[in-house]
Amino acid sequence: MNLEEYQYIWTNEREDHVLVIVNGGGYAIVNRADKMALIIEDDEIYEAVIEKMLDNGCEVLERL
């Protein structure tokens, strides 16, 4: 998998996806419409998606 496969998260579906702060200071990527977390098994891609979301102004929540 590569980063481009997740581009929809911070572009077309930016309003649907948020970052939720979790214990330990990390983030969970959550679709707010269906309240489902996105699991990305590749740690490097996961971190890159979070960085792109933050860079593109995706909303960060303390909780849903």
Secondary structure per residue as TSV (DSSP state, phi and psi in degrees):
chain	resnum	aa	ss	phi	psi
A	1	M	-	360.0	152.1
A	2	N	-	-132.4	169.6
A	3	L	G	-60.5	-35.6
A	4	E	G	-60.3	-27.3
A	5	E	G	-65.0	-21.0
A	6	Y	G	-105.7	5.5
A	7	Q	G	-56.2	-31.9
A	8	Y	G	-57.0	-26.5
A	9	I	G	-65.2	-40.4
A	10	W	T	-104.7	7.3
A	11	T	T	-120.0	-93.4
A	12	N	T	-59.6	-38.0
A	13	E	T	-111.6	28.6
A	14	R	T	-58.3	-36.6
A	15	E	T	-71.5	-22.8
A	16	D	T	-85.5	-24.8
A	17	H	E	-108.8	134.6
A	18	V	E	-131.1	162.3
A	19	L	E	-102.0	129.5
A	20	V	E	-112.3	125.8
A	21	I	E	-69.3	130.3
A	22	V	-	-113.8	167.4
A	23	N	T	-52.6	139.6
A	24	G	T	91.3	-1.1
A	25	G	S	86.5	6.4
A	26	G	-	-87.9	-172.2
A	27	Y	E	-128.5	149.8
A	28	A	E	-113.4	137.4
A	29	I	E	-91.0	120.1
A	30	V	E	-129.4	137.0
A	31	N	E	-85.1	113.0
A	32	R	T	-68.8	-25.5
A	33	A	T	-67.3	-45.9
A	34	D	T	-108.4	3.0
A	35	K	T	54.3	37.9
A	36	M	E	-107.8	134.9
A	37	A	E	-82.8	144.4
A	38	L	-	-94.3	123.2
A	39	I	-	-100.3	122.4
A	40	I	-	-118.5	115.2
A	41	E	-	-73.3	-29.0
A	42	D	-	-81.5	111.6
A	43	D	H	-59.2	-38.3
A	44	E	H	-65.4	-43.2
A	45	I	H	-66.9	-42.8
A	46	Y	H	-56.4	-49.2
A	47	E	H	-64.1	-38.3
A	48	A	H	-66.9	-38.8
A	49	V	H	-64.0	-44.5
A	50	I	H	-60.3	-44.9
A	51	E	H	-60.0	-44.2
A	52	K	H	-63.6	-40.5
A	53	M	H	-62.0	-44.8
A	54	L	H	-64.6	-43.6
A	55	D	H	-62.7	-29.3
A	56	N	T	-100.3	13.4
A	57	G	T	76.1	24.1
A	58	C	-	-65.2	147.8
A	59	E	-	-69.4	141.5
A	60	V	E	-116.4	126.2
A	61	L	E	-118.1	150.6
A	62	E	S	-79.1	-28.3
A	63	R	-	-163.1	163.5
A	64	L	-	-80.7	360.0
